[in-house]
Amino acid sequence: MNRYPLWKNVLVAVALVLGLLYTLPNFFGEVPAVQVSSVKATIKVDAKLMSRVADVLKTAGIADNGFFADPNSVRVRFADTDTQLRAKDAIEKALNPDPTDATYSVALNLLSASPTWLTGIHALPMYLGLDLRGGVHFLLQVDMKGAITKRLDATAADMRSMLRDKNVRHSGIGREGQTIVVKFRDAETLAKARDAILASQPAAMVGQSGGGLGQKVDLNIAEGGDGGELKLTITLSEAAQKRVQEMAVKQNIGTLHNRINELGVAEPVIQQQGADRIVVQLPGVQDTAKAKDILGRTATLELHMVDDENSANPSVLEAAAKGQPPVGTEYYVERGGRGLLIKKPVMLTGERLTDAQPGFDGQTQEAAVHLTLDSAGSRIFKDLTRDNVGKRMAILLIEKGKGEVVTAPVIRSEIGGGRVQISGRMTTQEANDVALLLRAGSLAAPMEIIEERTIGPSLGAENIKKGFDSTVGGFIAISIFMMAYYLLFGLVSVLALSANMLFLVALLSLLQATLTLPGIAAIALALGMAIDSNVLINERIREELRGGSTPQAAIMAGYERAWATILDSNVTTLIVGVALLIFGSGPVRGFAVVHCLGITTSIFSSVVLSRALVNLIYGRRKKLAALSIGQVWKPGITAN
């Protein structure tokens, strides 16, 4: 007889129940919602913000359908879009009384309408791509000249520090257009500076036509004079410019990924297009202004010296607070509410950061952020702290062009080694937020949106309908053929195919994968491949019956002997799917994800689950005369 052990039957039952639970959220659809998130790293999203939003809605007489919170945002569901728009306006006015200096981002969004008990077990609908859900599409142009300008500014700062270390005096270092100009009073000092600059630059050995080796350096140095003043004019070589531009695009893509992921936007598409353009697709984002805000949200660090003399003068601070700071300074407010005057020259920027991790102060045990600087940054910071012992240094976090003083400690001694700690009445969550923002970094070059496109949900709904209809049509056609040709075993195959669809959708939902039109095509392909395994099993059982095996023996031999063929065919197809997943991008990867998942679920459903159903139908029958598997052609003697 054919029977599964108890544990296998339990496994099949549990798999079916879990598949049903994690598939269900996809049938509830989505409802309008408002999402509230912080636009400042030092302002956190917590239970107080949720209570504040609830009070705003209650005061405005706006009914909601539930609150949801995560570390990055508070989201509120509503019954219809009219209520959603009214709620957005009310929350925006309450949380951001000054629109020019917004503290929170209030955006329209869509949330699953799944019951709370399903959401509680992390049963969420799968993500839909831009072609199915709608959303916003941007094409951004990277300012390549801006990337070179930033590189030249950083190089000028390094030269200034290096020449000071070498005790080489100059009359000034500055950037003029796309060149760096270093001025000197005599030719001897100029020669020393030129040699020092060349020695400090990393060089690569390259082959020459004569068979020897030459040096390829990043900087081109030319000597010149203007009146009685000598100068070195320094430019980036063509190879260095190209490398800077390539790295600028890569860094901008990485920064956008980090920033958008940290804000919780689901499955964004960020890809390079051409030499200097970046495509950004944000599925499900209804508010274009919100999307622009996401793209612009990057943070970096700046170190400035504090104007201690004027900061201690109440009258000067009062005038600065009214918009009249002393020349060369800017007015800021510390976290304690005290005014502070910061000197404008930037001593060190976040571009010198290689890592930022949250932690604790070793002495006070307060939350802190531990920064690691690169070699040039370590040298600059060491010189800065050595020359300003006893003075205050302000660490500013710059977001969207606005600075905020994180801390302004007194420099107690020279600090070397490239490791810096910033703290100042921060909570653990704030330290995590600041570290995340600093790791995301700043844009390597400015970007401009040159194309903006909003894809409405109506077009996505039409694509979903067409994809659903084609998949259902294929399923019905396969079902009719299988039941007509294999009878009861055909019905078992159709039930296994249905379970395969259930498992596939459940896995996509559980993994929060993004379904696109190519993904729907992969689902249709998975149907054909899954039924192929059942065809092999059914034909093998027929073959055993033709060979004279009893029905029970034919079932056992059919499944066991078809298994090797099924495994071989699926593994070879899986290898191709994995290759598409590794080397593909965009829609190709979307197809590959669904394709690979469909292969794994089809093996389980066509072999394990269908065998469980057959065992349930025939397994307990001791005297089984025949199987309902269609016409079995037995060899016989041809009549004369």
C-alpha positions in Angstrom: 0.0 0.0 0.0 1.0 3.6 -0.5 1.0 5.7 2.6 3.0 8.7 3.8 4.3 8.7 7.4 2.5 11.1 9.7 5.2 13.7 9.6 5.0 14.1 5.8 1.2 14.5 5.9 1.6 17.1 8.7 4.3 18.9 6.6 2.0 19.1 3.6 -0.9 20.3 5.7 1.3 23.0 7.4 2.7 24.1 4.0 -0.9 24.5 2.6 -2.1 26.5 5.7 1.0 28.8 5.6 0.7 29.2 1.9 -3.0 30.3 2.3 -2.2 32.7 5.1 0.6 34.5 3.3 -1.3 34.6 0.0 -4.4 36.1 1.5 -3.1 39.7 1.9 -2.8 40.0 -1.9 -6.6 39.8 -2.2 -7.5 42.6 0.2 -6.1 45.4 -2.1 -4.7 48.7 -0.9 -6.3 51.8 0.7 -5.2 55.4 0.8 -2.8 56.4 3.6 -0.6 59.2 4.9 3.0 58.6 5.8 4.8 60.8 8.3 8.6 60.6 8.6 11.4 62.8 9.9 13.4 65.0 7.6 16.1 65.7 10.3 18.4 63.1 11.6 18.1 64.4 15.2 14.3 64.2 15.2 13.2 60.7 15.7 9.9 58.9 15.0 8.4 57.4 18.2 5.2 56.8 20.0 4.9 60.5 20.9 4.7 61.4 17.2 2.0 58.8 16.7 0.0 60.3 19.6 0.5 63.7 18.2 -0.8 62.7 14.8 -3.8 61.0 16.4 -4.6 64.2 18.4 -4.4 66.2 15.2 -6.9 63.9 13.4 -9.2 63.8 16.4 -9.3 67.6 16.6 -9.9 67.9 12.9 -12.8 65.4 13.1 -11.1 63.0 10.6 -11.7 59.2 11.0 -8.9 56.8 10.4 -8.8 53.0 9.8 -5.7 52.3 11.8 -2.2 53.4 12.7 1.0 51.6 11.8 4.6 52.5 12.9 8.1 51.4 12.0 11.5 52.9 13.0 11.3 55.3 10.0 7.7 56.5 9.8 4.1 56.6 11.1 1.4 55.6 8.6 -2.3 56.1 8.9 -5.0 54.4 6.8 -8.2 56.1 5.6 -11.4 55.0 3.9 -11.1 57.1 0.7 -8.8 59.6 -1.1 -10.9 62.7 0.0 -10.3 61.8 3.7 -6.6 61.1 2.9 -6.1 64.6 1.4 -7.9 66.3 4.3 -5.7 64.4 6.7 -2.5 65.3 4.9 -3.3 69.0 5.0 -4.2 68.9 8.7 -1.1 66.9 9.7 1.1 69.1 7.5 -0.1 72.3 9.2 0.2 70.9 12.7 3.7 69.4 12.3 5.3 71.9 10.0 4.1 75.4 11.0 7.0 76.9 9.0 6.9 75.3 5.6 10.3 76.7 4.7 11.9 74.8 7.6 9.9 71.5 7.7 10.7 69.0 10.5 8.5 66.2 9.2 7.7 64.9 5.7 4.0 64.3 5.2 3.3 62.3 2.1 0.5 60.4 0.4 0.9 56.7 0.2 -0.9 53.4 -0.2 -1.2 50.6 2.5 -2.5 47.1 2.4 -6.1 46.7 3.5 -5.2 43.4 5.2 -6.7 42.7 8.7 -4.5 43.6 11.6 -4.1 39.9 12.6 -2.6 39.1 9.3 -0.2 42.1 9.5 0.7 40.9 13.0 2.2 37.6 11.6 4.1 39.6 8.9 1.6 38.5 6.2 2.0 41.3 3.7 1.1 41.6 0.0 3.9 41.4 -2.5 5.4 44.6 -3.8 4.3 45.6 -7.3 6.7 47.2 -9.8 6.2 50.6 -11.4 4.5 49.0 -14.4 1.9 47.4 -12.2 1.4 49.7 -9.3 2.2 53.1 -10.7 4.6 55.6 -9.1 7.2 58.1 -10.2 10.1 57.9 -12.6 13.0 60.4 -12.7 15.9 60.8 -15.0 18.7 62.7 -13.3 21.7 64.4 -14.9 24.9 64.3 -12.9 27.0 67.5 -13.0 30.4 66.2 -14.0 32.0 69.6 -13.8 30.7 69.8 -10.2 32.4 66.4 -9.4 35.7 67.7 -10.7 35.2 70.9 -8.8 34.7 69.0 -5.5 37.8 66.9 -6.2 39.9 70.0 -6.9 38.6 71.6 -3.6 39.6 68.5 -1.7 43.0 68.4 -3.4 43.6 72.1 -2.6 42.9 71.4 1.1 45.3 68.4 1.1 48.0 70.6 -0.5 47.5 73.3 2.1 48.0 70.8 4.9 50.9 69.0 3.2 52.9 72.1 2.5 52.4 73.3 6.1 53.8 69.9 7.3 56.8 70.2 4.9 57.3 73.8 6.1 57.0 75.2 2.6 55.7 78.8 2.6 53.4 80.0 -0.1 51.4 83.1 -0.8 48.1 81.4 -1.1 46.3 78.3 -2.5 43.0 78.6 -4.3 40.9 77.1 -7.0 40.3 79.2 -10.1 37.8 77.6 -12.4 39.0 74.0 -13.1 42.6 74.7 -11.9 44.4 75.1 -8.6 46.8 78.0 -8.3 49.6 78.1 -5.7 51.5 81.4 -5.4 55.1 81.9 -4.3 57.5 84.7 -3.8 60.7 83.0 -5.0 61.7 80.3 -7.4 63.5 78.1 -4.8 60.3 77.7 -2.7 58.3 77.0 -5.9 60.7 74.2 -6.8 60.4 72.7 -3.3 56.6 72.9 -3.4 56.5 71.3 -6.9 58.7 68.4 -5.8 56.6 67.9 -2.6 53.3 67.9 -4.5 54.6 65.4 -7.0 56.0 63.1 -4.3 52.6 63.2 -2.4 50.6 62.1 -5.4 49.9 58.4 -5.9 51.5 57.2 -9.2 50.9 54.1 -11.3 53.6 52.5 -13.5 52.6 52.3 -17.1 54.3 50.8 -20.2 55.9 53.1 -22.8 56.4 52.5 -26.5 60.2 52.1 -26.0 59.7 49.2 -23.7 60.4 51.0 -20.5 58.2 52.1 -17.7 56.8 55.5 -17.0 54.7 57.1 -14.3 51.1 58.1 -14.8 50.1 60.8 -12.2 46.7 62.4 -11.5 48.0 66.0 -11.6 49.5 68.1 -14.4 51.7 70.9 -13.0 52.7 74.0 -15.0 54.9 76.8 -13.8 54.2 80.4 -14.6 54.5 84.0 -13.4 52.3 87.0 -13.1 54.3 90.2 -12.6 56.7 89.7 -9.7 54.7 86.7 -8.3 55.5 83.0 -9.3 52.8 80.4 -9.3 52.1 76.7 -10.0 49.0 75.9 -12.0 47.7 72.5 -11.3 45.0 70.6 -13.3 43.7 67.0 -13.2 44.9 64.8 -16.0 42.3 63.4 -18.5 42.5 59.9 -17.0 42.0 61.3 -13.5 39.0 63.4 -14.7 37.4 60.4 -16.2 38.0 58.3 -13.1 36.5 61.1 -10.9 33.4 61.3 -13.1 32.9 57.5 -13.1 33.2 57.4 -9.3 30.9 60.3 -8.9 28.1 58.4 -10.7 28.7 55.3 -8.7 28.8 57.2 -5.4 25.6 59.0 -6.2 23.9 55.7 -7.0 25.1 54.2 -3.7 24.0 57.3 -1.8 20.6 57.3 -3.3 20.2 53.6 -2.5 21.1 54.2 1.1 19.0 57.2 1.5 15.8 55.7 -0.1 16.2 52.4 1.7 16.5 54.2 5.1 13.3 56.1 4.4 11.5 52.8 3.8 10.6 53.2 0.1 9.8 49.7 -1.1 12.0 48.2 -3.9 13.3 51.3 -5.6 15.0 50.9 -9.0 18.2 53.0 -9.3 20.3 52.4 -12.3 22.9 54.2 -14.4 21.9 55.2 -17.9 24.7 56.3 -20.2 27.8 58.0 -18.9 26.3 60.7 -16.7 22.6 59.9 -16.0 20.8 58.0 -13.3 17.3 56.5 -13.6 15.2 56.4 -10.4 11.9 54.6 -10.2 9.8 54.7 -7.0 6.8 52.3 -7.2 3.7 53.3 -5.2 4.8 56.9 -4.5 1.9 59.1 -5.3 3.4 62.4 -4.2 6.0 63.7 -6.7 7.1 66.4 -4.3 7.7 63.7 -1.7 9.8 61.7 -4.2 11.9 64.8 -4.9 12.4 65.3 -1.2 13.7 61.7 -0.9 16.2 62.2 -3.7 17.5 65.4 -2.1 17.8 64.0 1.4 21.5 63.4 2.0 23.6 64.4 4.9 27.3 65.2 5.5 29.4 66.4 8.3 31.3 69.7 8.6 33.8 70.8 11.2 34.0 74.5 12.0 35.7 76.5 14.8 33.5 78.3 17.2 33.9 82.1 17.6 34.3 81.9 21.4 34.8 85.6 21.9 31.6 86.7 20.3 29.6 83.7 21.5 30.3 84.9 25.1 28.9 88.4 24.3 25.1 88.5 25.0 24.6 91.6 22.9 26.4 90.2 19.9 24.4 86.9 20.2 21.2 88.9 20.4 22.0 90.8 17.2 23.1 87.6 15.5 19.8 85.9 16.4 18.0 88.7 14.6 20.0 88.1 11.4 23.1 90.3 12.0 26.0 88.0 12.9 29.6 89.4 12.9 31.4 89.2 9.6 32.8 85.7 8.8 30.4 83.9 11.2 27.1 82.2 11.2 24.5 81.9 13.9 23.3 78.5 15.2 21.4 77.2 18.2 22.8 74.3 20.2 20.6 71.5 21.5 20.4 73.1 24.9 18.8 76.2 23.3 21.9 78.4 23.6 23.1 80.6 20.7 26.4 79.9 19.1 28.5 81.7 16.5 30.4 79.5 14.1 33.3 80.6 11.9 32.5 80.1 8.2 35.7 78.4 7.0 35.1 74.6 6.8 38.0 72.8 8.5 37.0 69.3 7.6 34.1 67.7 5.7 32.3 64.4 5.8 34.0 63.4 2.5 36.9 62.3 4.7 34.7 59.8 6.5 35.3 56.1 5.9 32.8 54.8 8.5 30.3 55.9 11.1 29.0 53.6 13.8 26.7 54.2 16.8 28.1 53.5 20.3 28.7 54.9 23.7 31.1 57.4 25.3 33.7 55.4 27.3 33.7 57.8 30.2 30.1 59.1 30.5 28.3 56.1 28.9 26.2 58.5 26.8 25.1 57.6 23.3 27.7 58.7 20.7 28.7 58.2 17.1 32.2 56.9 16.4 33.8 58.2 13.2 36.7 56.9 11.2 38.6 59.2 8.9 40.8 58.4 6.0 44.6 59.2 6.0 44.2 62.8 4.7 41.4 63.5 7.1 43.4 62.0 10.0 46.3 64.4 9.2 44.0 67.4 8.9 42.2 66.6 12.2 45.4 66.1 14.0 46.7 69.5 12.9 43.4 71.1 13.7 43.3 69.8 17.3 47.0 70.5 17.9 46.7 74.2 16.8 43.4 74.9 18.7 43.8 73.3 22.2 41.4 75.0 24.6 39.1 76.2 21.9 35.6 74.9 20.9 35.0 73.0 17.7 31.5 72.7 16.3 30.4 69.6 14.4 27.6 70.4 12.0 25.3 67.9 10.3 24.3 69.4 7.0 20.9 68.2 5.5 19.3 69.8 2.4 21.6 72.7 2.6 20.8 73.5 6.3 23.2 72.9 9.1 22.5 71.7 12.6 25.0 71.7 15.5 25.3 68.2 16.8 27.9 69.0 19.4 30.5 71.7 20.1 33.1 70.3 22.4 36.2 71.9 23.8 39.4 70.6 22.3 41.4 69.2 25.3 44.4 67.8 23.5 45.8 66.8 20.1 43.8 63.9 18.6 45.5 61.5 16.2 44.8 58.1 14.8 41.8 59.0 12.6 39.1 58.1 15.1 36.7 60.8 16.3 33.7 60.6 18.6 30.7 63.0 18.5 28.2 63.1 21.4 26.0 65.6 23.1 22.8 64.7 24.8 21.9 62.2 22.0 19.6 59.2 22.6 20.6 55.7 21.4 18.1 56.0 18.5 19.5 59.4 17.5 23.0 58.1 17.5 21.8 55.3 15.2 20.1 57.8 12.9 23.1 60.1 12.6 25.4 57.2 11.9 23.1 55.9 9.2 22.9 59.3 7.5 26.7 59.8 7.6 27.3 56.4 6.2 24.9 57.3 3.4 27.2 60.2 2.7 26.8 63.2 0.5 26.4 63.3 -3.2 29.7 63.2 -5.0 28.4 65.7 -7.6 25.2 67.8 -7.9 22.3 66.3 -9.9 19.4 67.8 -11.8 16.1 66.2 -12.7 15.8 66.4 -16.4 12.8 64.1 -16.9 9.9 63.5 -14.5 7.1 61.1 -15.2 4.2 59.9 -13.0 2.6 56.6 -13.9 -1.0 56.4 -12.6 -2.4 53.4 -10.9 -5.0 53.0 -13.6 -2.4 51.9 -16.2 -1.0 49.5 -13.6 -4.5 48.1 -12.9 -4.9 47.5 -16.7 -1.5 45.7 -16.8 -2.5 43.6 -13.8 -5.8 42.6 -15.4 -4.2 41.6 -18.6 -1.5 39.5 -16.8 -4.1 37.9 -14.5 -6.4 37.1 -17.4 -3.6 35.5 -19.4 -2.4 33.4 -16.4 -5.9 32.3 -15.6 -6.6 31.4 -19.2 -3.5 29.3 -19.4 -4.4 27.6 -16.1 -7.9 26.7 -17.3 -6.6 25.3 -20.6 -4.1 23.1 -18.8 -6.7 22.0 -16.3 -9.2 20.9 -19.0 -6.5 19.0 -20.9 -5.2 17.2 -17.8 -8.6 16.1 -16.5 -9.8 15.0 -20.0 -6.6 13.0 -20.7 -5.7 11.6 -17.2 -9.1 11.7 -15.5 -8.8 11.4 -11.7 -5.0 11.6 -11.9 -5.4 14.7 -14.0 -7.6 16.3 -11.3 -4.8 15.5 -8.8 -2.3 17.2 -11.1 -4.6 20.3 -11.3 -4.9 20.4 -7.5 -1.1 20.2 -7.2 -0.8 23.0 -9.8 -3.2 25.1 -7.8 -1.1 24.5 -4.7 2.0 25.4 -6.7 0.5 28.8 -7.5 -0.5 29.2 -3.8 3.1 28.5 -2.7 4.6 30.8 -5.3 2.5 33.8 -4.4 3.0 33.1 -0.7 6.8 33.1 -1.1 6.8 36.3 -3.2 4.7 37.9 -0.4 6.8 36.5 2.4 10.1 37.6 0.8 8.5 41.0 -0.1 9.7 40.5 -3.7 8.7 42.9 -6.4 6.3 41.6 -9.1 6.5 43.2 -12.5 5.1 42.3 -15.9 8.1 40.1 -16.6 7.4 38.4 -13.3 3.8 37.7 -14.4 5.3 36.1 -17.5 7.5 34.0 -15.3 4.4 32.8 -13.3 2.8 31.7 -16.6 6.0 29.8 -17.5 6.0 28.2 -14.1 2.6 26.8 -14.7 3.8 25.0 -17.9 6.9 23.7 -16.2 5.1 22.5 -13.1 2.5 20.5 -15.0 5.3 18.9 -17.0 6.5 17.1 -13.9 3.0 15.6 -13.4 2.8 14.5 -17.0 6.1 12.6 -16.5 4.7 10.9 -13.3 1.4 10.0 -14.9 3.0 8.6 -18.0 5.4 6.6 -15.9 2.5 5.1 -13.9 0.8 4.2 -17.2 4.1 2.5 -18.4 4.2 0.4 -15.2 0.6 -0.6 -15.7 1.3 -1.7 -19.3 4.2 -3.7 -18.0 1.9 -5.7 -15.8 2.5 -4.1 -12.4 -0.4 -4.0 -9.9 -2.0 -0.5 -9.4 -0.3 0.0 -6.0 3.1 -1.0 -7.3 2.6 1.2 -10.4 1.9 4.2 -8.3 5.0 3.6 -6.2 7.3 2.9 -9.1 5.9 5.7 -11.2 6.7 8.4 -8.6 10.1 6.9 -7.7 11.3 6.4 -11.2 10.0 9.8 -12.5 11.8 11.6 -9.7 15.3 11.4 -11.2 14.1 12.9 -14.5 12.1 15.6 -12.8 15.1 16.6 -10.6 17.5 16.7 -13.6 15.2 18.9 -15.8 14.4 21.3 -12.9 18.0 21.6 -11.8 19.3 22.5 -15.3 16.5 25.1 -15.6 17.3 26.4 -12.2 21.0 27.0 -13.2 19.8 29.2 -16.1 17.5 31.1 -13.7 20.4 31.7 -11.2 22.6 32.9 -14.0 19.9 35.4 -15.0 19.6 36.5 -11.4 23.4 37.1 -11.0 24.1 38.7 -14.3 20.8 40.3 -15.2 19.4 43.6 -14.1 16.1 45.4 -13.9 13.2 43.4 -15.5 15.5 40.4 -16.2 16.2 40.0 -12.5 12.5 40.3 -11.7 11.8 37.5 -14.2 14.6 35.4 -12.7 13.4 35.7 -9.1 9.9 34.5 -9.9 11.3 31.8 -12.3 13.7 30.3 -9.6 11.0 30.4 -6.9 8.5 28.7 -9.3 10.9 25.9 -9.9 11.4 25.1 -6.2 7.6 25.3 -5.5 6.8 23.1 -8.5 9.1 20.3 -7.3 7.4 20.2 -4.0 3.8 20.4 -5.3 4.2 18.0 -8.2 6.0 15.3 -6.3 5.3 15.6 -2.6 1.8 17.1 -2.6 0.4 15.2 -5.5 1.7 11.9 -4.0 0.0 12.8 -0.7 -3.3 13.3 -2.6 -2.9 10.0 -4.5 -2.1 8.2 -1.3 -5.2 9.7 0.3 -7.4 8.4 -2.5 -5.8 5.0 -3.2 -3.4 4.3 -0.4 -5.7 2.5 2.0 -7.2 0.1 -0.6 -5.8 -3.4 -0.3 -7.5 -4.8 -3.3 -7.2 -2.1 -6.0 -8.3 -3.4 -9.5 -7.7 -0.3 -11.6 -6.6 3.4 -11.6 -8.5 6.3 -13.0 -5.6 7.5 -15.2 -7.1 7.4 -18.7 -6.7 4.8 -21.4 -3.8 2.5 -20.8 -2.8 0.8 -24.1 -1.7 -2.8 -23.3 0.3 -4.8 -25.8 -1.7 -7.6 -27.4 -1.9 -10.0 -30.3 -3.0 -8.5 -33.6 -5.9 -10.3 -35.2 -5.4 -12.0 -38.6 
